[in-house]
Amino acid sequence: MQMDTKHSSEIKYFAIALAVTVLVAYLSLANLRFAKVSFLSFSGMDKMKHVAAYFVLTFSWFLAVEKKSSLSKYRNWVVLFVFLFGLLLEILQAFFTGYRTGEVFDLLANSIGSVIVFLFFDKLKPFFNKWV
């Protein structure tokens, strides 16, 4: 018996959102050492990574929720969830790791990535449809 297209699409988007969530948590909490690439190392690069990560995280959850129900009903909840997730990760960095620091400006950068998706999802979605 073949799964209907809508249901398989819902599962695919949920799996992607869950994988992105786990990846963001891992990258936020792991003790990673990367070689610095000089042309990629500039003031503000760390915050740009936060904006990008939380853009992708929020976008993936918007896609997952959109396929299940009316997205407009859940946009605020997704953004709140992503914000609280980022807050939790910053708290964990500050109090439970010796190699990371929790920063208010990281949380602000996370929020900017989420807000961009919140404001422009409908315009951005057609651009990303070919990849997801």
The first five atom37 places (N, CA, C, CB, O) and aatype in JSON, in Angstrom:
{
  "aatype": [12, 5, 12, 3, 16, 11, 8, 15, 15, 6, 9, 11, 18, 13, 0, 9, 0, 10, 0, 19, 16, 19, 10, 19, 0, 18, 10, 15, 10, 0, 2, 10, 1, 13, 0, 11, 19, 15, 13, 10, 15, 13, 15, 7, 12, 3, 11, 12, 11, 8, 19, 0, 0, 18, 13, 19, 10, 16, 13, 15, 17, 13, 10, 0, 19, 6, 11, 11, 15, 15, 10, 15, 11, 18, 1, 2, 17, 19, 19, 10, 13, 19, 13, 10, 13, 7, 10, 10, 10, 6, 9, 10, 5, 0, 13, 13, 16, 7, 18, 1, 16, 7, 6, 19, 13, 3, 10, 10, 0, 2, 15, 9, 7, 15, 19, 9, 19, 13, 10, 13, 13, 3, 11, 10, 11, 14, 13, 13, 2, 11, 17, 19],
  "atom_mask": [
    [1, 1, 1, 1, 1],
    [1, 1, 1, 1, 1],
    [1, 1, 1, 1, 1],
    [1, 1, 1, 1, 1],
    [1, 1, 1, 1, 1],
    [1, 1, 1, 1, 1],
    [1, 1, 1, 1, 1],
    [1, 1, 1, 1, 1],
    [1, 1, 1, 1, 1],
    [1, 1, 1, 1, 1],
    [1, 1, 1, 1, 1],
    [1, 1, 1, 1, 1],
    [1, 1, 1, 1, 1],
    [1, 1, 1, 1, 1],
    [1, 1, 1, 1, 1],
    [1, 1, 1, 1, 1],
    [1, 1, 1, 1, 1],
    [1, 1, 1, 1, 1],
    [1, 1, 1, 1, 1],
    [1, 1, 1, 1, 1],
    [1, 1, 1, 1, 1],
    [1, 1, 1, 1, 1],
    [1, 1, 1, 1, 1],
    [1, 1, 1, 1, 1],
    [1, 1, 1, 1, 1],
    [1, 1, 1, 1, 1],
    [1, 1, 1, 1, 1],
    [1, 1, 1, 1, 1],
    [1, 1, 1, 1, 1],
    [1, 1, 1, 1, 1],
    [1, 1, 1, 1, 1],
    [1, 1, 1, 1, 1],
    [1, 1, 1, 1, 1],
    [1, 1, 1, 1, 1],
    [1, 1, 1, 1, 1],
    [1, 1, 1, 1, 1],
    [1, 1, 1, 1, 1],
    [1, 1, 1, 1, 1],
    [1, 1, 1, 1, 1],
    [1, 1, 1, 1, 1],
    [1, 1, 1, 1, 1],
    [1, 1, 1, 1, 1],
    [1, 1, 1, 1, 1],
    [1, 1, 1, 0, 1],
    [1, 1, 1, 1, 1],
    [1, 1, 1, 1, 1],
    [1, 1, 1, 1, 1],
    [1, 1, 1, 1, 1],
    [1, 1, 1, 1, 1],
    [1, 1, 1, 1, 1],
    [1, 1, 1, 1, 1],
    [1, 1, 1, 1, 1],
    [1, 1, 1, 1, 1],
    [1, 1, 1, 1, 1],
    [1, 1, 1, 1, 1],
    [1, 1, 1, 1, 1],
    [1, 1, 1, 1, 1],
    [1, 1, 1, 1, 1],
    [1, 1, 1, 1, 1],
    [1, 1, 1, 1, 1],
    [1, 1, 1, 1, 1],
    [1, 1, 1, 1, 1],
    [1, 1, 1, 1, 1],
    [1, 1, 1, 1, 1],
    [1, 1, 1, 1, 1],
    [1, 1, 1, 1, 1],
    [1, 1, 1, 1, 1],
    [1, 1, 1, 1, 1],
    [1, 1, 1, 1, 1],
    [1, 1, 1, 1, 1],
    [1, 1, 1, 1, 1],
    [1, 1, 1, 1, 1],
    [1, 1, 1, 1, 1],
    [1, 1, 1, 1, 1],
    [1, 1, 1, 1, 1],
    [1, 1, 1, 1, 1],
    [1, 1, 1, 1, 1],
    [1, 1, 1, 1, 1],
    [1, 1, 1, 1, 1],
    [1, 1, 1, 1, 1],
    [1, 1, 1, 1, 1],
    [1, 1, 1, 1, 1],
    [1, 1, 1, 1, 1],
    [1, 1, 1, 1, 1],
    [1, 1, 1, 1, 1],
    [1, 1, 1, 0, 1],
    [1, 1, 1, 1, 1],
    [1, 1, 1, 1, 1],
    [1, 1, 1, 1, 1],
    [1, 1, 1, 1, 1],
    [1, 1, 1, 1, 1],
    [1, 1, 1, 1, 1],
    [1, 1, 1, 1, 1],
    [1, 1, 1, 1, 1],
    [1, 1, 1, 1, 1],
    [1, 1, 1, 1, 1],
    [1, 1, 1, 1, 1],
    [1, 1, 1, 0, 1],
    [1, 1, 1, 1, 1],
    [1, 1, 1, 1, 1],
    [1, 1, 1, 1, 1],
    [1, 1, 1, 0, 1],
    [1, 1, 1, 1, 1],
    [1, 1, 1, 1, 1],
    [1, 1, 1, 1, 1],
    [1, 1, 1, 1, 1],
    [1, 1, 1, 1, 1],
    [1, 1, 1, 1, 1],
    [1, 1, 1, 1, 1],
    [1, 1, 1, 1, 1],
    [1, 1, 1, 1, 1],
    [1, 1, 1, 1, 1],
    [1, 1, 1, 0, 1],
    [1, 1, 1, 1, 1],
    [1, 1, 1, 1, 1],
    [1, 1, 1, 1, 1],
    [1, 1, 1, 1, 1],
    [1, 1, 1, 1, 1],
    [1, 1, 1, 1, 1],
    [1, 1, 1, 1, 1],
    [1, 1, 1, 1, 1],
    [1, 1, 1, 1, 1],
    [1, 1, 1, 1, 1],
    [1, 1, 1, 1, 1],
    [1, 1, 1, 1, 1],
    [1, 1, 1, 1, 1],
    [1, 1, 1, 1, 1],
    [1, 1, 1, 1, 1],
    [1, 1, 1, 1, 1],
    [1, 1, 1, 1, 1],
    [1, 1, 1, 1, 1],
    [1, 1, 1, 1, 1]
  ],
  "atom_positions": [
    [[0.84, -1.17, 0.0], [0.0, 0.0, 0.0], [0.89, 1.24, 0.0], [-0.96, 0.0, 1.22], [1.78, 1.37, 0.84]],
    [[0.65, 2.15, -0.93], [1.48, 3.33, -1.06], [0.92, 4.48, -0.23], [1.58, 3.74, -2.54], [-0.29, 4.73, -0.2]],
    [[1.83, 5.18, 0.46], [1.44, 6.32, 1.27], [1.04, 7.47, 0.36], [2.58, 6.73, 2.23], [1.71, 7.72, -0.65]],
    [[-0.04, 8.18, 0.7], [-0.44, 9.28, -0.17], [0.61, 10.39, -0.15], [-1.81, 9.84, 0.26], [1.37, 10.52, 0.81]],
    [[0.64, 11.18, -1.2], [1.67, 12.19, -1.4], [1.66, 13.23, -0.3], [1.5, 12.87, -2.73], [2.73, 13.64, 0.18]],
    [[0.49, 13.68, 0.12], [0.39, 14.71, 1.17], [1.0, 14.2, 2.47], [-1.07, 15.13, 1.39], [1.77, 14.92, 3.11]],
    [[0.67, 12.98, 2.85], [1.18, 12.43, 4.1], [2.7, 12.23, 4.04], [0.49, 11.09, 4.41], [3.39, 12.54, 5.01]],
    [[3.2, 11.74, 2.94], [4.66, 11.55, 2.83], [5.38, 12.89, 2.82], [5.0, 10.75, 1.55], [6.49, 13.0, 3.33]],
    [[4.75, 13.91, 2.24], [5.33, 15.25, 2.25], [5.39, 15.8, 3.67], [4.52, 16.19, 1.34], [6.38, 16.42, 4.06]],
    [[4.32, 15.57, 4.44], [4.3, 16.02, 5.84], [5.43, 15.37, 6.63], [2.94, 15.69, 6.49], [6.12, 16.04, 7.39]],
    [[5.61, 14.08, 6.44], [6.66, 13.35, 7.15], [8.03, 13.87, 6.73], [6.55, 11.83, 6.89], [8.91, 14.05, 7.57]],
    [[8.21, 14.11, 5.43], [9.5, 14.61, 4.93], [9.84, 15.96, 5.57], [9.47, 14.75, 3.4], [10.95, 16.15, 6.05]],
    [[8.89, 16.89, 5.57], [9.16, 18.22, 6.13], [9.37, 18.17, 7.63], [8.01, 19.17, 5.8], [10.2, 18.9, 8.16]],
    [[8.63, 17.31, 8.32], [8.83, 17.16, 9.76], [10.21, 16.58, 10.04], [7.73, 16.27, 10.37], [10.9, 17.04, 10.95]],
    [[10.61, 15.59, 9.28], [11.93, 14.97, 9.46], [13.05, 15.98, 9.2], [12.1, 13.75, 8.52], [14.04, 16.01, 9.93]],
    [[12.88, 16.81, 8.18], [13.88, 17.85, 7.89], [13.96, 18.84, 9.05], [13.53, 18.59, 6.57], [15.05, 19.19, 9.49]],
    [[12.8, 19.29, 9.54], [12.78, 20.25, 10.65], [13.42, 19.65, 11.89], [11.35, 20.7, 10.95], [14.17, 20.33, 12.59]],
    [[13.12, 18.41, 12.17], [13.7, 17.75, 13.33], [15.21, 17.6, 13.18], [13.05, 16.37, 13.54], [15.96, 17.83, 14.13]],
    [[15.66, 17.23, 12.0], [17.1, 17.09, 11.75], [17.82, 18.43, 11.89], [17.35, 16.5, 10.35], [18.91, 18.5, 12.45]],
    [[17.22, 19.5, 11.37], [17.82, 20.83, 11.5], [17.88, 21.23, 12.98], [17.02, 21.87, 10.69], [18.87, 21.82, 13.41]],
    [[16.85, 20.91, 13.74], [16.82, 21.23, 15.17], [17.96, 20.51, 15.9], [15.46, 20.84, 15.78], [18.66, 21.12, 16.71]],
    [[18.12, 19.24, 15.62], [19.19, 18.46, 16.25], [20.55, 19.0, 15.83], [19.08, 16.96, 15.88], [21.46, 19.1, 16.66]],
    [[20.71, 19.35, 14.57], [21.98, 19.89, 14.08], [22.31, 21.22, 14.76], [21.93, 20.08, 12.56], [23.46, 21.44, 15.16]],
    [[21.33, 22.11, 14.88], [21.56, 23.39, 15.55], [21.94, 23.16, 17.01], [20.3, 24.3, 15.46], [22.86, 23.82, 17.51]],
    [[21.27, 22.25, 17.68], [21.61, 21.94, 19.08], [23.03, 21.4, 19.18], [20.61, 20.93, 19.67], [23.8, 21.81, 20.04]],
    [[23.38, 20.47, 18.3], [24.73, 19.9, 18.31], [25.79, 20.98, 18.07], [24.85, 18.8, 17.25], [26.77, 21.07, 18.81]],
    [[25.6, 21.78, 17.03], [26.58, 22.81, 16.71], [26.67, 23.87, 17.82], [26.23, 23.48, 15.38], [27.72, 24.51, 17.99]],
    [[25.59, 24.06, 18.56], [25.57, 25.05, 19.64], [26.25, 24.54, 20.9], [24.16, 25.46, 19.96], [26.8, 25.33, 21.67]],
    [[26.22, 23.24, 21.12], [26.71, 22.7, 22.39], [28.0, 21.9, 22.28], [25.66, 21.84, 22.98], [28.67, 21.69, 23.29]],
    [[28.36, 21.47, 21.09], [29.57, 20.65, 20.93], [30.82, 21.51, 21.04], [29.55, 19.91, 19.57], [30.8, 22.71, 20.75]],
    [[31.89, 20.89, 21.45], [33.18, 21.55, 21.55], [33.9, 21.37, 20.21], [34.04, 20.98, 22.74], [34.7, 20.45, 20.03]],
    [[33.59, 22.25, 19.28], [34.1, 22.14, 17.92], [35.29, 23.07, 17.71], [33.0, 22.44, 16.9], [35.31, 24.2, 18.2]],
    [[36.25, 22.58, 17.0], [37.42, 23.39, 16.64], [37.54, 23.4, 15.13], [38.74, 22.83, 17.31], [37.76, 22.36, 14.5]],
    [[37.39, 24.57, 14.55], [37.53, 24.71, 13.11], [38.74, 25.6, 12.82], [36.24, 25.3, 12.47], [39.01, 26.55, 13.55]],
    [[39.43, 25.29, 11.76], [40.52, 26.16, 11.32], [39.9, 27.46, 10.83], [41.39, 25.49, 10.2], [38.88, 27.45, 10.13]],
    [[40.5, 28.57, 11.2], [39.98, 29.86, 10.75], [40.43, 30.13, 9.32], [40.44, 31.01, 11.69], [41.61, 30.0, 8.99]],
    [[39.48, 30.5, 8.5], [39.76, 30.88, 7.13], [39.76, 32.4, 7.12], [38.71, 30.26, 6.1], [38.74, 33.01, 7.45]],
    [[40.87, 33.01, 6.75], [41.04, 34.44, 6.92], [39.96, 35.28, 6.25], [42.37, 34.85, 6.39], [39.49, 36.25, 6.85]],
    [[39.55, 34.95, 5.03], [38.56, 35.79, 4.36], [37.14, 35.58, 4.94], [38.56, 35.5, 2.86], [36.25, 36.38, 4.67]],
    [[36.95, 34.51, 5.74], [35.66, 34.29, 6.39], [35.65, 34.77, 7.84], [35.31, 32.82, 6.33], [34.62, 34.7, 8.51]],
    [[36.76, 35.25, 8.31], [36.86, 35.72, 9.69], [36.82, 37.23, 9.7], [38.14, 35.2, 10.37], [37.81, 37.89, 9.38]],
    [[35.69, 37.77, 10.08], [35.56, 39.22, 10.21], [34.59, 39.52, 11.34], [35.08, 39.86, 8.88], [33.84, 38.64, 11.78]],
    [[34.62, 40.73, 11.81], [33.76, 41.14, 12.9], [32.29, 40.92, 12.53], [34.01, 42.61, 13.26], [31.84, 41.38, 11.48]],
    [[31.59, 40.22, 13.35], [30.17, 39.97, 13.09], [29.88, 38.66, 12.4], [0.0, 0.0, 0.0], [28.71, 38.29, 12.25]],
    [[30.91, 37.93, 11.99], [30.69, 36.66, 11.29], [29.94, 35.67, 12.17], [32.03, 36.06, 10.85], [29.06, 34.95, 11.68]],
    [[30.27, 35.62, 13.46], [29.58, 34.72, 14.38], [28.08, 35.01, 14.41], [30.18, 34.83, 15.78], [27.27, 34.09, 14.4]],
    [[27.73, 36.28, 14.46], [26.31, 36.65, 14.51], [25.61, 36.32, 13.2], [26.14, 38.15, 14.84], [24.43, 35.96, 13.2]],
    [[26.31, 36.44, 12.08], [25.73, 36.07, 10.79], [25.44, 34.57, 10.74], [26.67, 36.48, 9.64], [24.44, 34.15, 10.15]],
    [[26.3, 33.77, 11.37], [26.05, 32.33, 11.43], [24.8, 32.04, 12.25], [27.27, 31.59, 12.04], [24.01, 31.15, 11.91]],
    [[24.61, 32.79, 13.33], [23.4, 32.62, 14.15], [22.16, 32.98, 13.35], [23.49, 33.49, 15.42], [21.17, 32.24, 13.36]],
    [[22.2, 34.12, 12.65], [21.06, 34.53, 11.82], [20.75, 33.44, 10.81], [21.36, 35.88, 11.1], [19.59, 33.07, 10.64]],
    [[21.76, 32.93, 10.13], [21.56, 31.9, 9.09], [21.0, 30.61, 9.69], [22.89, 31.61, 8.37], [20.08, 30.01, 9.14]],
    [[21.56, 30.17, 10.81], [21.11, 28.92, 11.43], [19.64, 29.01, 11.85], [21.98, 28.57, 12.64], [18.87, 28.08, 11.62]],
    [[19.27, 30.12, 12.45], [17.89, 30.24, 12.93], [16.93, 30.6, 11.8], [17.82, 31.3, 14.02], [15.72, 30.37, 11.93]],
    [[17.44, 31.15, 10.72], [16.63, 31.31, 9.5], [16.25, 29.93, 8.99], [17.41, 32.12, 8.4], [15.07, 29.66, 8.74]],
    [[17.23, 29.06, 8.84], [16.99, 27.7, 8.33], [16.1, 26.92, 9.29], [18.33, 26.96, 8.11], [15.2, 26.21, 8.87]],
    [[16.36, 27.05, 10.59], [15.57, 26.34, 11.59], [14.11, 26.77, 11.53], [16.14, 26.6, 13.0], [13.21, 25.92, 11.48]],
    [[13.86, 28.06, 11.53], [12.48, 28.57, 11.49], [11.81, 28.22, 10.17], [12.47, 30.09, 11.71], [10.65, 27.8, 10.15]],
    [[12.53, 28.38, 9.07], [11.98, 28.06, 7.75], [11.57, 26.59, 7.69], [13.01, 28.38, 6.65], [10.5, 26.27, 7.16]],
    [[12.4, 25.71, 8.21], [12.09, 24.28, 8.15], [10.85, 23.95, 8.98], [13.29, 23.45, 8.63], [10.03, 23.12, 8.58]],
    [[10.71, 24.61, 10.13], [9.51, 24.36, 10.94], [8.27, 24.99, 10.31], [9.7, 24.91, 12.36], [7.18, 24.43, 10.43]],
    [[8.41, 26.12, 9.64], [7.27, 26.69, 8.92], [6.8, 25.71, 7.84], [7.66, 28.05, 8.28], [5.59, 25.51, 7.68]],
    [[7.72, 25.11, 7.11], [7.34, 24.13, 6.09], [6.66, 22.92, 6.72], [8.58, 23.68, 5.3], [5.67, 22.42, 6.18]],
    [[7.19, 22.45, 7.85], [6.6, 21.28, 8.51], [5.19, 21.57, 9.0], [7.48, 20.85, 9.69], [4.3, 20.73, 8.86]],
    [[4.98, 22.73, 9.56], [3.67, 23.09, 10.09], [2.7, 23.43, 8.97], [3.78, 24.28, 11.05], [1.52, 23.1, 9.05]],
    [[3.2, 24.07, 7.93], [2.35, 24.47, 6.81], [1.69, 23.26, 6.15], [3.16, 25.24, 5.78], [0.52, 23.32, 5.77]],
    [[2.41, 22.19, 6.02], [1.88, 21.0, 5.35], [0.8, 20.32, 6.2], [3.01, 20.02, 5.05], [-0.06, 19.62, 5.67]],
    [[0.85, 20.53, 7.5], [-0.09, 19.87, 8.4], [-1.37, 20.68, 8.59], [0.56, 19.64, 9.75], [-2.45, 20.1, 8.71]],
    [[-1.27, 21.98, 8.61], [-2.43, 22.82, 8.92], [-2.23, 24.21, 8.35], [-2.67, 22.88, 10.43], [-1.29, 24.46, 7.59]],
    [[-3.1, 25.08, 8.72], [-2.99, 26.46, 8.28], [-1.81, 27.13, 8.98], [-4.31, 27.23, 8.56], [-1.82, 27.29, 10.2]],
    [[-0.83, 27.49, 8.22], [0.39, 28.07, 8.79], [0.09, 29.35, 9.55], [1.4, 28.34, 7.7], [0.71, 29.6, 10.58]],
    [[-0.82, 30.15, 9.06], [-1.08, 31.44, 9.69], [-1.48, 31.28, 11.15], [-2.17, 32.19, 8.94], [-1.22, 32.16, 11.97]],
    [[-2.13, 30.16, 11.49], [-2.51, 29.91, 12.88], [-1.31, 29.61, 13.76], [-3.5, 28.77, 12.95], [-1.37, 29.83, 14.97]],
    [[-0.23, 29.11, 13.17], [0.89, 28.62, 13.96], [2.18, 29.41, 13.82], [1.15, 27.22, 13.59], [3.16, 29.08, 14.49]],
    [[2.22, 30.42, 12.99], [3.46, 31.19, 12.81], [4.01, 31.71, 14.13], [3.22, 32.36, 11.85], [5.19, 31.55, 14.42]],
    [[3.15, 32.32, 14.92], [3.6, 32.88, 16.2], [4.15, 31.8, 17.12], [2.46, 33.62, 16.89], [5.15, 32.0, 17.8]],
    [[3.49, 30.65, 17.13], [3.93, 29.55, 17.99], [5.28, 28.99, 17.55], [2.89, 28.44, 18.01], [6.13, 28.67, 18.38]],
    [[5.48, 28.88, 16.25], [6.76, 28.38, 15.74], [7.88, 29.35, 16.14], [6.72, 28.21, 14.19], [8.93, 28.93, 16.62]],
    [[7.66, 30.65, 15.93], [8.68, 31.64, 16.28], [8.95, 31.62, 17.78], [8.25, 33.06, 15.83], [10.1, 31.71, 18.2]],
    [[7.91, 31.5, 18.59], [8.1, 31.41, 20.04], [8.9, 30.16, 20.41], [6.73, 31.41, 20.77], [9.82, 30.23, 21.22]],
    [[8.55, 29.03, 19.82], [9.28, 27.78, 20.07], [10.76, 27.93, 19.71], [8.65, 26.63, 19.27], [11.63, 27.54, 20.49]],
    [[11.03, 28.49, 18.56], [12.41, 28.65, 18.1], [13.16, 29.61, 19.03], [12.46, 29.16, 16.64], [14.32, 29.38, 19.35]],
    [[12.5, 30.7, 19.45], [13.13, 31.63, 20.38], [13.46, 30.94, 21.7], [12.2, 32.84, 20.64], [14.58, 31.07, 22.21]],
    [[12.51, 30.2, 22.25], [12.74, 29.5, 23.52], [13.81, 28.42, 23.38], [11.43, 28.86, 24.03], [14.59, 28.19, 24.31]],
    [[13.86, 27.77, 22.23], [14.9, 26.79, 21.96], [16.27, 27.48, 21.97], [14.66, 26.1, 20.6], [17.22, 26.96, 22.57]],
    [[16.38, 28.63, 21.31], [17.63, 29.38, 21.31], [18.02, 29.85, 22.7], [0.0, 0.0, 0.0], [19.19, 29.81, 23.08]],
    [[17.02, 30.3, 23.46], [17.27, 30.72, 24.85], [17.79, 29.55, 25.68], [15.99, 31.29, 25.48], [18.75, 29.71, 26.43]],
    [[17.17, 28.4, 25.54], [17.62, 27.21, 26.26], [19.07, 26.87, 25.9], [16.71, 26.02, 25.95], [19.88, 26.57, 26.78]],
    [[19.4, 26.93, 24.62], [20.77, 26.61, 24.2], [21.77, 27.62, 24.76], [20.87, 26.58, 22.68], [22.87, 27.24, 25.16]],
    [[21.41, 28.89, 24.8], [22.3, 29.9, 25.37], [22.49, 29.68, 26.87], [21.74, 31.32, 25.11], [23.6, 29.85, 27.39]],
    [[21.43, 29.3, 27.57], [21.53, 29.0, 29.01], [22.42, 27.78, 29.22], [20.12, 28.75, 29.62], [23.27, 27.77, 30.11]],
    [[22.22, 26.74, 28.41], [23.07, 25.55, 28.52], [24.53, 25.88, 28.25], [22.58, 24.46, 27.55], [25.42, 25.37, 28.93]],
    [[24.79, 26.73, 27.26], [26.16, 27.14, 26.97], [26.76, 27.88, 28.16], [26.2, 28.02, 25.72], [27.92, 27.65, 28.52]],
    [[25.98, 28.76, 28.76], [26.5, 29.6, 29.84], [26.77, 28.81, 31.12], [25.52, 30.71, 30.12], [27.75, 29.07, 31.81]],
    [[25.91, 27.86, 31.44], [25.99, 27.22, 32.75], [26.45, 25.77, 32.73], [24.68, 27.28, 33.39], [26.83, 25.24, 33.78]],
    [[26.44, 25.11, 31.59], [26.74, 23.69, 31.58], [27.88, 23.28, 30.65], [25.54, 22.94, 31.2], [28.16, 22.09, 30.52]],
    [[28.52, 24.24, 30.02], [29.71, 23.92, 29.24], [30.84, 24.82, 29.72], [29.45, 24.11, 27.7], [30.61, 25.96, 30.13]],
    [[32.03, 24.32, 29.66], [33.19, 25.12, 30.03], [33.87, 25.73, 28.82], [0.0, 0.0, 0.0], [34.84, 26.47, 28.96]],
    [[33.38, 25.42, 27.65], [34.03, 25.83, 26.4], [33.15, 26.73, 25.55], [34.42, 24.62, 25.6], [33.56, 27.14, 24.47]],
    [[31.95, 27.06, 26.03], [31.04, 27.94, 25.31], [30.53, 29.01, 26.27], [29.85, 27.15, 24.7], [30.53, 28.82, 27.49]],
    [[30.09, 30.13, 25.72], [29.49, 31.17, 26.55], [28.12, 31.52, 25.97], [30.41, 32.43, 26.62], [27.96, 31.61, 24.75]],
    [[27.16, 31.72, 26.84], [25.85, 32.17, 26.4], [25.88, 33.68, 26.25], [0.0, 0.0, 0.0], [26.38, 34.38, 27.13]],
    [[25.36, 34.18, 25.15], [25.4, 35.62, 24.91], [24.04, 36.14, 24.5], [26.43, 35.96, 23.82], [23.32, 35.52, 23.72]],
    [[23.7, 37.3, 25.04], [22.44, 37.96, 24.7], [22.43, 38.32, 23.21], [22.22, 39.21, 25.57], [21.39, 38.22, 22.56]],
    [[23.57, 38.75, 22.68], [23.62, 39.13, 21.26], [23.46, 37.92, 20.34], [24.94, 39.85, 20.96], [22.98, 38.06, 19.22]],
    [[23.85, 36.74, 20.81], [23.57, 35.53, 20.03], [22.07, 35.29, 19.96], [24.29, 34.3, 20.65], [21.53, 34.95, 18.91]],
    [[21.4, 35.47, 21.09], [19.95, 35.31, 21.12], [19.26, 36.34, 20.22], [19.43, 35.44, 22.56], [18.28, 36.03, 19.55]],
    [[19.78, 37.55, 20.21], [19.24, 38.58, 19.32], [19.44, 38.19, 17.85], [19.92, 39.94, 19.61], [18.53, 38.33, 17.04]],
    [[20.63, 37.7, 17.53], [20.9, 37.26, 16.15], [19.99, 36.09, 15.76], [22.38, 36.85, 15.99], [19.49, 36.04, 14.64]],
    [[19.78, 35.16, 16.69], [18.86, 34.05, 16.45], [17.48, 34.58, 16.11], [18.8, 33.11, 17.67], [16.83, 34.13, 15.17]],
    [[17.04, 35.54, 16.9], [15.7, 36.12, 16.72], [15.57, 36.83, 15.37], [15.39, 37.1, 17.85], [14.52, 36.77, 14.73]],
    [[16.62, 37.49, 14.94], [16.59, 38.17, 13.64], [16.37, 37.15, 12.52], [17.91, 38.96, 13.4], [15.58, 37.4, 11.61]],
    [[17.06, 36.01, 12.58], [16.85, 34.97, 11.57], [15.42, 34.48, 11.55], [0.0, 0.0, 0.0], [14.85, 34.26, 10.48]],
    [[14.83, 34.29, 12.73], [13.44, 33.84, 12.82], [12.46, 34.9, 12.31], [13.09, 33.47, 14.26], [11.5, 34.58, 11.61]],
    [[12.7, 36.14, 12.66], [11.8, 37.23, 12.26], [11.83, 37.41, 10.74], [12.19, 38.54, 12.97], [10.8, 37.7, 10.14]],
    [[12.99, 37.25, 10.12], [13.07, 37.36, 8.66], [12.14, 36.33, 8.02], [14.54, 37.16, 8.16], [11.41, 36.64, 7.09]],
    [[12.18, 35.1, 8.52], [11.3, 34.06, 7.98], [9.84, 34.42, 8.27], [11.64, 32.68, 8.58], [8.99, 34.29, 7.39]],
    [[9.56, 34.86, 9.47], [8.19, 35.23, 9.85], [7.62, 36.27, 8.89], [8.17, 35.77, 11.29], [6.47, 36.17, 8.46]],
    [[8.43, 37.26, 8.57], [7.95, 38.36, 7.73], [7.9, 38.02, 6.24], [8.84, 39.55, 7.93], [7.03, 38.51, 5.52]],
    [[8.82, 37.17, 5.78], [8.97, 36.99, 4.34], [8.78, 35.55, 3.87], [10.32, 37.46, 3.93], [9.14, 35.23, 2.73]],
    [[8.23, 34.68, 4.69], [8.09, 33.27, 4.31], [7.35, 33.1, 2.99], [7.36, 32.51, 5.41], [7.8, 32.36, 2.11]],
    [[6.23, 33.77, 2.84], [5.42, 33.6, 1.63], [6.18, 34.01, 0.37], [4.14, 34.41, 1.74], [5.97, 33.43, -0.7]],
    [[7.04, 35.01, 0.48], [7.83, 35.45, -0.67], [9.05, 34.55, -0.9], [8.28, 36.9, -0.49], [9.49, 34.38, -2.04]],
    [[9.6, 33.99, 0.17], [10.79, 33.16, 0.07], [10.49, 31.72, -0.34], [11.51, 33.16, 1.39], [11.31, 31.07, -0.98]],
    [[9.32, 31.23, 0.02], [8.99, 29.83, -0.2], [9.13, 29.39, -1.66], [7.59, 29.57, 0.25], [9.72, 28.34, -1.9]],
    [[8.62, 30.14, -2.63], [8.78, 29.69, -4.03], [10.25, 29.53, -4.44], [8.09, 30.68, -4.98], [10.58, 28.64, -5.23]],
    [[11.12, 30.37, -3.92], [12.54, 30.3, -4.23], [13.14, 29.0, -3.72], [13.29, 31.5, -3.63], [14.0, 28.4, -4.37]],
    [[12.69, 28.54, -2.52], [13.25, 27.35, -1.91], [12.52, 26.07, -2.3], [13.24, 27.5, -0.43], [13.01, 24.98, -1.99]],
    [[11.38, 26.16, -2.95], [10.59, 24.97, -3.3], [11.37, 23.98, -4.15], [9.35, 25.38, -4.04], [11.15, 22.77, -4.04]],
    [[12.28, 24.45, -4.97], [13.01, 23.53, -5.83], [14.0, 22.67, -5.06], [13.73, 24.3, -6.89], [14.47, 21.65, -5.59]],
    [[14.33, 23.06, -3.82], [15.27, 22.26, -3.02], [14.59, 21.37, -1.99], [16.24, 23.16, -2.32], [15.17, 20.38, -1.55]],
    [[13.38, 21.71, -1.6], [12.73, 20.92, -0.55], [11.48, 20.25, -1.05], [12.4, 21.78, 0.65], [10.82, 19.55, -0.29]]
  ]
}
